[in-house]
């Protein structure tokens, strides 16, 4: 995979106060009985998932979980 360089010049520096108030977001948080795993998905499939989840009024993670769970049950 080619190395990507990020241009930070347009991003202002954070103040000490802003850094003190900062918290992490967008990171997986495992709950009881849950585990975080990384899997590779076809980019086309991943791009279509939010639209399907929006039509079903559910978070895309829940949709992916339901589909994977059903596939595993059917394969067993």
N, CA, C and O atoms as a DFTB+ gen file, in Angstrom:
304 C
 N C O
     1  1       0.849      -1.175       0.000
     2  2       0.000       0.000       0.000
     3  2       0.892       1.236       0.000
     4  3       1.862       1.308       0.755
     5  1       0.568       2.188      -0.833
     6  2       1.365       3.402      -0.934
     7  2       1.208       4.247       0.334
     8  3       0.125       4.333       0.911
     9  1       2.294       4.854       0.742
    10  2       2.249       5.725       1.925
    11  2       1.498       6.999       1.569
    12  3       1.729       7.602       0.521
    13  1       0.598       7.396       2.455
    14  2      -0.153       8.634       2.253
    15  2       0.402       9.681       3.187
    16  3       0.669       9.412       4.358
    17  1       0.569      10.854       2.670
    18  2       1.063      11.961       3.491
    19  2      -0.088      12.917       3.763
    20  3      -0.839      13.276       2.856
    21  1      -0.217      13.320       5.003
    22  2      -1.273      14.247       5.400
    23  2      -0.669      15.630       5.544
    24  3       0.351      15.812       6.209
    25  1      -1.309      16.601       4.914
    26  2      -0.866      17.980       5.002
    27  2      -1.549      18.640       6.197
    28  3      -2.744      18.928       6.148
    29  1      -0.799      18.877       7.260
    30  2      -1.337      19.445       8.484
    31  2      -1.300      20.975       8.498
    32  3      -1.697      21.583       9.492
    33  1      -0.837      21.602       7.431
    34  2      -0.667      23.054       7.442
    35  2      -1.962      23.821       7.647
    36  3      -1.929      24.912       8.215
    37  1      -3.105      23.295       7.207
    38  2      -4.368      24.014       7.336
    39  2      -5.083      23.770       8.655
    40  3      -6.176      24.292       8.874
    41  1      -4.481      22.984       9.529
    42  2      -5.113      22.655      10.807
    43  2      -4.470      23.501      11.903
    44  3      -3.261      23.409      12.116
    45  1      -5.253      24.322      12.601
    46  2      -4.657      25.154      13.659
    47  2      -4.207      24.292      14.834
    48  3      -4.763      23.221      15.081
    49  1      -3.196      24.768      15.554
    50  2      -2.728      24.049      16.732
    51  2      -3.782      24.119      17.827
    52  3      -4.494      25.115      17.956
    53  1      -3.874      23.053      18.613
    54  2      -4.819      23.026      19.734
    55  2      -4.192      23.684      20.947
    56  3      -2.999      23.535      21.213
    57  1      -5.023      24.417      21.678
    58  2      -4.538      25.035      22.909
    59  2      -4.448      23.968      23.999
    60  3      -5.019      22.885      23.869
    61  1      -3.727      24.284      25.069
    62  2      -3.631      23.355      26.196
    63  2      -5.018      23.057      26.756
    64  3      -5.315      21.916      27.112
    65  1      -5.867      24.079      26.835
    66  2      -7.231      23.888      27.346
    67  2      -8.023      22.942      26.443
    68  3      -8.725      22.059      26.935
    69  1      -7.914      23.121      25.147
    70  2      -8.627      22.241      24.216
    71  2      -8.136      20.807      24.347
    72  3      -8.936      19.875      24.273
    73  1      -6.858      20.616      24.537
    74  2      -6.316      19.270      24.704
    75  2      -6.787      18.642      26.011
    76  3      -7.025      17.435      26.057
    77  1      -6.925      19.424      27.062
    78  2      -7.420      18.891      28.340
    79  2      -8.871      18.421      28.215
    80  3      -9.264      17.436      28.841
    81  1      -9.660      19.124      27.409
    82  2     -11.074      18.757      27.247
    83  2     -11.276      17.651      26.222
    84  3     -12.369      17.090      26.140
    85  1     -10.274      17.326      25.454
    86  2     -10.406      16.369      24.357
    87  2     -10.653      14.956      24.872
    88  3     -10.200      14.580      25.953
    89  1     -11.375      14.194      24.078
    90  2     -11.553      12.777      24.363
    91  2     -11.614      12.028      23.038
    92  3     -11.928      12.608      21.998
    93  1     -11.318      10.767      23.084
    94  2     -11.295       9.958      21.870
    95  2     -12.717       9.659      21.415
    96  3     -13.606       9.401      22.226
    97  1     -12.907       9.698      20.124
    98  2     -14.190       9.324      19.537
    99  2     -13.931       8.430      18.340
   100  3     -12.842       8.439      17.766
   101  1     -14.926       7.669      17.975
   102  2     -14.813       6.829      16.792
   103  2     -13.989       5.583      16.990
   104  3     -13.682       4.885      16.024
   105  1     -13.627       5.290      18.219
   106  2     -12.876       4.073      18.483
   107  2     -13.834       3.010      18.992
   108  3     -14.801       3.321      19.688
   109  1     -13.569       1.754      18.646
   110  2     -14.465       0.707      19.134
   111  2     -14.362       0.554      20.641
   112  3     -13.271       0.595      21.209
   113  1     -15.497       0.379      21.274
   114  2     -15.541       0.142      22.712
   115  2     -16.267      -1.173      22.923
   116  3     -17.471      -1.275      22.684
   117  1     -15.541      -2.163      23.366
   118  2     -16.139      -3.471      23.575
   119  2     -17.026      -3.449      24.805
   120  3     -16.626      -2.970      25.866
   121  1     -18.209      -3.962      24.657
   122  2     -19.117      -4.113      25.788
   123  2     -19.042      -5.540      26.290
   124  3     -18.254      -6.338      25.782
   125  1     -19.849      -5.868      27.277
   126  2     -19.851      -7.234      27.795
   127  2     -20.181      -8.230      26.684
   128  3     -21.175      -8.074      25.976
   129  1     -19.364      -9.225      26.542
   130  2     -19.597     -10.252      25.530
   131  2     -19.292      -9.832      24.114
   132  3     -19.624     -10.558      23.176
   133  1     -18.673      -8.688      23.929
   134  2     -18.337      -8.209      22.586
   135  2     -16.833      -8.199      22.399
   136  3     -16.071      -8.099      23.360
   137  1     -16.422      -8.303      21.154
   138  2     -15.008      -8.220      20.823
   139  2     -14.859      -7.407      19.549
   140  3     -15.728      -7.443      18.679
   141  1     -13.780      -6.688      19.441
   142  2     -13.515      -5.901      18.249
   143  2     -12.572      -6.674      17.338
   144  3     -11.520      -7.151      17.765
   145  1     -12.970      -6.788      16.076
   146  2     -12.145      -7.467      15.082
   147  2     -12.122      -6.612      13.837
   148  3     -13.070      -5.879      13.554
   149  1     -11.053      -6.706      13.110
   150  2     -10.973      -6.010      11.830
   151  2     -11.134      -7.028      10.721
   152  3     -10.484      -8.074      10.721
   153  1     -12.011      -6.712       9.769
   154  2     -12.189      -7.574       8.613
   155  2     -12.093      -6.712       7.359
   156  3     -12.338      -5.506       7.398
   157  1     -11.740      -7.335       6.273
   158  2     -11.643      -6.609       5.009
   159  2     -12.928      -6.814       4.220
   160  3     -13.390      -7.941       4.042
   161  1     -13.491      -5.720       3.753
   162  2     -14.712      -5.766       2.969
   163  2     -14.493      -5.082       1.633
   164  3     -13.693      -4.156       1.511
   165  1     -15.212      -5.553       0.649
   166  2     -15.158      -4.931      -0.668
   167  2     -15.615      -3.475      -0.515
   168  3     -16.671      -3.232       0.069
   169  1     -14.851      -2.504      -1.023
   170  2     -15.222      -1.090      -0.876
   171  2     -16.613      -0.768      -1.425
   172  3     -17.314       0.079      -0.873
   173  1     -17.014      -1.432      -2.497
   174  2     -18.344      -1.213      -3.065
   175  2     -19.410      -1.645      -2.078
   176  3     -20.394      -0.935      -1.870
   177  1     -19.220      -2.795      -1.475
   178  2     -20.167      -3.306      -0.489
   179  2     -20.243      -2.368       0.711
   180  3     -21.329      -2.050       1.196
   181  1     -19.098      -1.935       1.175
   182  2     -19.050      -1.032       2.322
   183  2     -19.707       0.313       1.990
   184  3     -20.344       0.917       2.852
   185  1     -19.558       0.777       0.767
   186  2     -20.150       2.055       0.360
   187  2     -21.681       1.972       0.303
   188  3     -22.360       2.973       0.529
   189  1     -22.223       0.796       0.005
   190  2     -23.675       0.633      -0.097
   191  2     -24.345       0.426       1.259
   192  3     -25.550       0.646       1.388
   193  1     -23.591       0.011       2.265
   194  2     -24.154      -0.343       3.567
   195  2     -24.878       0.817       4.251
   196  3     -25.977       0.592       4.758
   197  1     -24.342       2.047       4.304
   198  2     -25.067       3.129       4.982
   199  2     -26.442       3.417       4.382
   200  3     -27.374       3.734       5.121
   201  1     -26.585       3.317       3.087
   202  2     -27.885       3.587       2.464
   203  2     -28.904       2.526       2.859
   204  3     -30.062       2.844       3.131
   205  1     -28.474       1.262       2.891
   206  2     -29.382       0.188       3.290
   207  2     -29.769       0.352       4.756
   208  3     -30.938       0.202       5.112
   209  1     -28.798       0.657       5.601
   210  2     -29.103       0.814       7.027
   211  2     -30.024       2.016       7.257
   212  3     -30.875       1.973       8.145
   213  1     -29.871       3.069       6.484
   214  2     -30.750       4.236       6.614
   215  2     -32.181       3.873       6.233
   216  3     -33.128       4.300       6.893
   217  1     -32.343       3.083       5.166
   218  2     -33.689       2.657       4.761
   219  2     -34.343       1.802       5.841
   220  3     -35.562       1.825       6.006
   221  1     -33.527       1.049       6.574
   222  2     -34.057       0.187       7.630
   223  2     -34.066       0.888       8.992
   224  3     -34.458       0.295       9.997
   225  1     -33.634       2.143       9.019
   226  2     -33.622       2.951      10.256
   227  2     -32.848       2.267      11.385
   228  3     -33.321       2.178      12.518
   229  1     -31.657       1.791      11.052
   230  2     -30.812       1.181      12.076
   231  2     -29.363       1.535      11.793
   232  3     -29.010       1.794      10.642
   233  1     -28.522       1.552      12.806
   234  2     -27.099       1.832      12.590
   235  2     -26.476       0.770      11.678
   236  3     -26.862      -0.398      11.725
   237  1     -25.530       1.175      10.863
   238  2     -24.965       0.226       9.911
   239  2     -24.249      -0.924      10.614
   240  3     -24.215      -2.036      10.088
   241  1     -23.675      -0.677      11.794
   242  2     -23.025      -1.762      12.520
   243  2     -24.043      -2.835      12.899
   244  3     -23.746      -4.027      12.821
   245  1     -25.240      -2.419      13.307
   246  2     -26.293      -3.377      13.656
   247  2     -26.722      -4.167      12.421
   248  3     -26.945      -5.375      12.503
   249  1     -26.837      -3.494      11.288
   250  2     -27.197      -4.170      10.053
   251  2     -26.148      -5.211       9.686
   252  3     -26.496      -6.350       9.373
   253  1     -24.884      -4.845       9.720
   254  2     -23.803      -5.781       9.388
   255  2     -23.834      -6.968      10.350
   256  3     -23.658      -8.112       9.931
   257  1     -24.058      -6.700      11.637
   258  2     -24.133      -7.775      12.625
   259  2     -25.275      -8.739      12.297
   260  3     -25.081      -9.954      12.314
   261  1     -26.458      -8.211      12.001
   262  2     -27.607      -9.053      11.678
   263  2     -27.353      -9.910      10.440
   264  3     -27.687     -11.094      10.418
   265  1     -26.766      -9.310       9.421
   266  2     -26.501     -10.044       8.182
   267  2     -25.469     -11.147       8.432
   268  3     -25.639     -12.276       7.973
   269  1     -24.414     -10.818       9.151
   270  2     -23.378     -11.810       9.439
   271  2     -23.938     -12.933      10.315
   272  3     -23.644     -14.106      10.085
   273  1     -24.740     -12.575      11.312
   274  2     -25.336     -13.581      12.193
   275  2     -26.230     -14.536      11.403
   276  3     -26.171     -15.750      11.601
   277  1     -27.056     -13.989      10.511
   278  2     -27.936     -14.823       9.701
   279  2     -27.130     -15.736       8.782
   280  3     -27.473     -16.908       8.622
   281  1     -26.076     -15.221       8.184
   282  2     -25.241     -16.027       7.291
   283  2     -24.566     -17.170       8.035
   284  3     -24.474     -18.283       7.519
   285  1     -24.094     -16.896       9.248
   286  2     -23.445     -17.933      10.046
   287  2     -24.464     -19.025      10.418
   288  3     -24.163     -20.216      10.336
   289  1     -25.663     -18.607      10.823
   290  2     -26.702     -19.599      11.164
   291  2     -27.078     -20.453       9.960
   292  3     -27.254     -21.665      10.087
   293  1     -27.201     -19.825       8.790
   294  2     -27.543     -20.563       7.583
   295  2     -26.435     -21.513       7.139
   296  3     -26.709     -22.554       6.542
   297  1     -25.196     -21.160       7.428
   298  2     -24.064     -21.989       7.016
   299  2     -23.845     -23.174       7.955
   300  3     -23.204     -24.158       7.587
   301  1     -24.378     -23.071       9.163
   302  2     -24.149     -24.122      10.178
   303  2     -24.905     -25.391       9.875
   304  3     -24.815     -26.359      10.631
